[in-house]
Amino acid sequence: MSIEKVKYVYKSYSYRIYPNKKQTDMLENIFESCDILYNDLLELKINQYKNNKTYLSRNYCINHYNNILLKQKPELDIIPQTALINVIYTLDKTFKKNISKNKFPKFKRQYATKKTFKIFNINDLKIDFKHNKIYIKPFESIKTKLHRKFEGNIKHIIFKKEDDQYHVIFVVNAKHKILHHTKRGIGIDLGLKDLVITSNNERYYNLKVLYHYEKKLKRLNKELSKKEYNSKNYLKTKKKINKTHRKIKNIRKNNLNQISNKLIKEYDYIIAENIDINQLIKSHNISKSLIDASWNELLIQLEYKAKWNNKVFYKIDRYYPSSQLCSKCHKINPLLKDVNIRTWTCPNCGEKHDRDINAAKNILYRGLKDLHIY
């Protein structure tokens, strides 16, 4: 009898919540207060850096909040202590990251469609899966759509507002059953017509979700431009636009999850190209298609799912000429720099190739060679 292998990994469980009027007001006040705190401290940090080229420490920001900001703006007192600390730590990390790129972080917008805050103190948390409720201070009982159960130690909780919907996200150190190892490898080439082409001649179709909803979005945006800003009709149309974008995102993410799950389940070694997606997006004739394809999201999913299951996800060098090499004799055909050539015959060995499948085979070969498996 085989023993199931398990490991502990951090997983996120997201649930829709339905706060009452009092709870909604409290959530909105915390979201707004967190944004005000973030912007005030960011302005302080920017001025300090411009004048002295130095960073304000996290401890300085905490003291500034307690001694100055709280007296000037007593409404900030509604922020839970752990959420306050998280805002300051997040700002510190974001500020240093942006300064390393010679720019300042952006300020939080008042009417942003997405807002979050994080709570670490979860001693008083109770989750009632039977009655679809969670109990947490200071909100007391919140109606929640608990559509799936989880087990494990909760690290922290994120409250999120997206458009007119509220969600709670539990980040849990959960037990994960490791998938069976197959000792098989696969090379994947990413495309726009077919989203994924594998070295085993499998193709995963690109849904092109944005393309199918483009006319609807264009019509709604045209309607929005004729409405008075922030009027009832303006907000109603804006809500329709946000709902359509949310639907596009969910369809796309579900499709990518299905593809990544299948690849991780069937293969132990998954090899892809290290593509500079940000550079490719600068090409205006394909930028919309690239964003719609969400290559980066797929690669992120493959990476963390491979780690969960003790499998290998590897990216080969981005300058490796996978499309120009013959996968049989490994000779370069310089004519293949023309991307319009989709099928070709190797002048050296006479092998006939499909451009994408040949590239996937070369990616697999190079990846296994780098990993010293060949």
MONOR-V949059 format. One record per residue. N is the residue number from 1. RES is the residue in one letter. OMEGA is omega in whole degrees, -180 to 180 (* if undefined). BURIAL is b if it has 24 or more other ideal C-beta (glycine too) atoms within 12 Angstrom, else e. D_CENTER is the distance of its C-alpha to the mean C-alpha in Angstrom with 2 decimals. Layout:
N|RES|OMEGA|BURIAL|D_CENTER, N|RES|OMEGA|BURIAL|D_CENTER
This chain:
1|M|-178|e|38.98, 2|S|179|e|35.53, 3|I|179|e|33.69, 4|E|176|e|30.04, 5|K|-180|e|27.90, 6|V|173|e|25.36, 7|K|178|e|23.20, 8|Y|179|e|21.36, 9|V|176|e|17.58, 10|Y|179|e|15.19, 11|K|178|b|13.67, 12|S|177|e|12.24, 13|Y|-176|b|14.49, 14|S|-180|b|13.93, 15|Y|175|b|17.18, 16|R|177|b|18.57, 17|I|-178|b|21.33, 18|Y|-178|b|24.44, 19|P|175|b|25.97, 20|N|-175|e|29.56, 21|K|-179|e|30.83, 22|K|-180|e|31.46, 23|Q|178|b|28.10, 24|T|178|e|26.31, 25|D|-180|e|28.40, 26|M|178|b|27.59, 27|L|-180|b|23.80, 28|E|179|b|24.17, 29|N|179|b|26.43, 30|I|177|b|24.09, 31|F|-178|b|21.13, 32|E|-179|b|23.68, 33|S|177|b|25.27, 34|C|179|b|22.11, 35|D|179|b|21.46, 36|I|179|b|25.15, 37|L|180|b|25.17, 38|Y|-177|b|22.18, 39|N|180|b|23.93, 40|D|180|b|27.33, 41|L|178|b|26.34, 42|L|178|b|24.39, 43|E|178|b|27.59, 44|L|-180|b|29.62, 45|K|-179|b|27.60, 46|I|179|b|27.77, 47|N|179|e|31.53, 48|Q|-178|e|32.12, 49|Y|180|e|30.40, 50|K|-175|e|32.24, 51|N|-172|e|35.55, 52|N|-177|e|35.49, 53|K|179|e|32.56, 54|T|179|e|31.65, 55|Y|170|e|28.77, 56|L|-177|b|29.36, 57|S|178|e|28.70, 58|R|179|b|26.78, 59|N|177|e|30.17, 60|Y|-179|e|31.62, 61|C|179|b|28.90, 62|I|179|b|29.58, 63|N|178|e|33.30, 64|H|177|b|32.93, 65|Y|-176|b|31.19, 66|N|-172|e|33.92, 67|N|-174|e|36.88, 68|I|-174|e|36.17, 69|L|-177|b|33.19, 70|L|177|e|34.06, 71|K|180|e|37.62, 72|Q|-177|e|36.67, 73|K|-177|e|34.05, 74|P|179|e|34.96, 75|E|179|e|32.37, 76|L|-179|b|29.70, 77|D|-180|e|31.38, 78|I|-177|b|29.39, 79|I|175|b|26.24, 80|P|-173|b|26.10, 81|Q|-178|e|26.95, 82|T|176|b|23.84, 83|A|177|b|21.62, 84|L|180|b|23.87, 85|I|-179|b|23.48, 86|N|178|b|19.68, 87|V|-178|b|19.85, 88|I|180|b|22.27, 89|Y|179|e|20.44, 90|T|179|b|17.10, 91|L|-180|b|19.26, 92|D|-180|b|21.15, 93|K|-180|e|18.24, 94|T|-179|b|16.76, 95|F|-179|b|20.35, 96|K|179|e|21.21, 97|K|-179|e|18.17, 98|N|179|e|19.06, 99|I|178|e|22.76, 100|S|176|e|22.32, 101|K|178|e|21.23, 102|N|175|e|24.25, 103|K|178|e|22.66, 104|F|176|e|22.22, 105|P|178|b|19.19, 106|K|176|e|19.20, 107|F|177|e|20.83, 108|K|180|b|19.31, 109|R|-178|e|20.51, 110|Q|-176|e|22.79, 111|Y|178|e|21.73, 112|A|-177|e|17.94, 113|T|-180|e|16.46, 114|K|177|b|13.83, 115|K|180|b|15.36, 116|T|163|b|14.84, 117|F|-171|b|17.10, 118|K|179|b|17.25, 119|I|180|b|20.41, 120|F|-178|e|21.63, 121|N|-173|e|25.16, 122|I|-179|b|25.09, 123|N|-176|e|28.73, 124|D|-176|e|29.73, 125|L|172|b|26.94, 126|K|-180|e|28.24, 127|I|-179|b|26.44, 128|D|-178|e|28.80, 129|F|-177|e|27.39, 130|K|-176|e|30.80, 131|H|178|e|31.03, 132|N|178|e|27.32, 133|K|170|b|27.43, 134|I|-179|b|26.01, 135|Y|-180|e|28.31, 136|I|176|b|27.08, 137|K|5|e|28.85, 138|P|-172|b|29.31, 139|F|-175|b|28.28, 140|E|-175|e|30.53, 141|S|179|e|29.86, 142|I|176|b|26.85, 143|K|-173|e|26.80, 144|T|176|b|23.66, 145|K|-178|e|22.75, 146|L|-172|b|22.54, 147|H|176|e|22.00, 148|R|-178|e|21.47, 149|K|174|e|22.86, 150|F|177|b|21.58, 151|E|179|e|23.57, 152|G|-180|e|23.06, 153|N|-180|e|23.06, 154|I|-180|b|20.75, 155|K|176|b|19.38, 156|H|-179|b|18.29, 157|I|177|b|17.54, 158|I|171|b|15.22, 159|F|-175|b|16.76, 160|K|172|b|14.68, 161|K|177|b|16.28, 162|E|-174|b|14.79, 163|D|180|b|17.76, 164|D|-179|e|20.58, 165|Q|178|b|18.76, 166|Y|179|b|18.37, 167|H|170|b|16.33, 168|V|-177|b|16.81, 169|I|177|b|14.36, 170|F|174|b|16.28, 171|V|-167|b|14.94, 172|V|171|b|17.63, 173|N|-169|e|19.28, 174|A|177|b|20.08, 175|K|-178|e|22.33, 176|H|178|b|20.84, 177|K|-177|e|23.28, 178|I|180|b|22.98, 179|L|179|b|23.30, 180|H|179|e|26.59, 181|H|-175|e|26.86, 182|T|-177|e|28.28, 183|K|178|e|29.06, 184|R|179|b|27.87, 185|G|180|b|25.84, 186|I|172|b|24.07, 187|G|-179|b|23.19, 188|I|174|b|20.65, 189|D|-178|b|20.94, 190|L|-178|b|18.31, 191|G|-180|b|19.89, 192|L|176|b|19.90, 193|K|169|e|22.75, 194|D|-175|b|21.67, 195|L|-180|b|17.98, 196|V|174|b|18.98, 197|I|-175|b|22.55, 198|T|179|b|23.67, 199|S|176|b|26.75, 200|N|177|e|28.25, 201|N|173|e|28.46, 202|E|180|e|25.76, 203|R|176|e|23.86, 204|Y|-172|b|20.79, 205|Y|175|e|21.19, 206|N|-176|b|18.75, 207|L|-178|b|18.71, 208|K|-174|b|18.46, 209|V|-178|b|17.35, 210|L|180|b|17.44, 211|Y|-178|e|20.89, 212|H|-179|e|22.24, 213|Y|-174|b|21.31, 214|E|-180|e|22.23, 215|K|179|e|25.81, 216|K|180|e|24.97, 217|L|179|b|22.61, 218|K|180|e|25.33, 219|R|-179|e|27.96, 220|L|179|b|26.15, 221|N|176|e|25.43, 222|K|176|e|29.08, 223|E|-177|e|30.17, 224|L|-177|b|28.09, 225|S|-179|e|29.77, 226|K|-179|e|33.13, 227|K|174|e|32.47, 228|E|-174|e|33.51, 229|Y|178|e|30.64, 230|N|173|e|29.57, 231|S|-179|e|32.30, 232|K|180|e|31.94, 233|N|177|e|31.64, 234|Y|-179|e|29.09, 235|L|178|e|26.83, 236|K|179|e|27.51, 237|T|178|b|26.45, 238|K|178|b|23.36, 239|K|178|e|22.42, 240|K|179|b|22.94, 241|I|-180|b|20.72, 242|N|178|b|17.80, 243|K|179|e|18.51, 244|T|178|b|18.52, 245|H|179|b|15.15, 246|R|179|e|13.75, 247|K|178|e|15.68, 248|I|-179|b|14.43, 249|K|-178|b|10.73, 250|N|178|e|11.96, 251|I|-178|e|14.31, 252|R|-177|b|12.02, 253|K|178|e|9.51, 254|N|179|e|12.79, 255|N|-180|b|14.32, 256|L|177|b|11.79, 257|N|179|e|12.11, 258|Q|180|e|15.83, 259|I|-177|b|16.05, 260|S|178|b|14.29, 261|N|-179|e|16.35, 262|K|-179|b|19.46, 263|L|-179|b|19.15, 264|I|-179|b|18.55, 265|K|-172|b|21.42, 266|E|-174|b|23.84, 267|Y|178|b|23.41, 268|D|-180|b|23.57, 269|Y|180|b|22.92, 270|I|-175|b|20.19, 271|I|178|b|20.68, 272|A|176|b|18.73, 273|E|175|b|19.26, 274|N|-172|b|17.67, 275|I|174|b|17.00, 276|D|-174|e|16.81, 277|I|-180|b|14.54, 278|N|178|e|15.02, 279|Q|-180|e|18.72, 280|L|-178|e|18.80, 281|I|178|e|17.26, 282|K|175|e|20.34, 283|S|-168|e|22.46, 284|H|-178|e|22.96, 285|N|179|e|24.39, 286|I|-173|e|21.27, 287|S|-179|e|18.44, 288|K|179|e|17.87, 289|S|179|b|17.96, 290|L|179|b|15.48, 291|I|180|b|12.87, 292|D|-179|b|13.84, 293|A|179|b|13.68, 294|S|178|b|9.99, 295|W|-176|b|11.34, 296|N|178|b|8.67, 297|E|179|b|6.21, 298|L|-179|b|9.59, 299|L|177|b|10.56, 300|I|179|e|7.82, 301|Q|180|b|8.89, 302|L|-178|b|12.42, 303|E|-176|b|12.42, 304|Y|178|e|11.69, 305|K|175|b|13.76, 306|A|178|b|16.45, 307|K|179|e|16.71, 308|W|-172|b|17.07, 309|N|179|b|19.90, 310|N|177|e|21.59, 311|K|-173|b|21.05, 312|V|170|b|20.56, 313|F|-173|b|17.79, 314|Y|177|b|19.25, 315|K|179|b|18.78, 316|I|180|b|22.16, 317|D|-175|e|23.37, 318|R|-179|e|22.08, 319|Y|177|e|25.76, 320|Y|-174|b|27.06, 321|P|-174|b|28.89, 322|S|-178|b|27.66, 323|S|-176|b|28.72, 324|Q|-179|b|32.13, 325|L|170|b|33.27, 326|C|-176|b|35.30, 327|S|180|b|33.79, 328|K|-177|e|37.39, 329|C|176|e|39.34, 330|H|173|e|36.53, 331|K|-179|e|38.38, 332|I|173|e|36.63, 333|N|-175|b|37.40, 334|P|180|e|36.88, 335|L|-175|e|37.37, 336|L|171|b|33.89, 337|K|175|e|32.35, 338|D|-175|e|32.92, 339|V|179|e|29.76, 340|N|178|e|31.95, 341|I|-176|e|33.70, 342|R|175|e|32.03, 343|T|-179|e|34.80, 344|W|178|b|37.25, 345|T|-178|e|40.01, 346|C|180|e|40.20, 347|P|-178|e|43.43, 348|N|-176|e|43.93, 349|C|177|e|43.74, 350|G|-180|e|43.71, 351|E|178|e|40.55, 352|K|-174|e|38.85, 353|H|160|b|35.08, 354|D|-172|b|32.24, 355|R|-174|b|30.14, 356|D|180|b|26.70, 357|I|177|b|28.06, 358|N|179|b|30.07, 359|A|179|b|27.08, 360|A|178|b|25.20, 361|K|178|b|28.42, 362|N|178|b|28.68, 363|I|178|b|25.11, 364|L|-179|b|26.02, 365|Y|-177|b|29.37, 366|R|-179|b|28.09, 367|G|179|b|25.36, 368|L|177|b|27.92, 369|K|178|e|30.39, 370|D|-179|e|28.14, 371|L|180|e|27.57, 372|H|178|e|31.39, 373|I|173|e|31.32, 374|Y|*|e|33.57
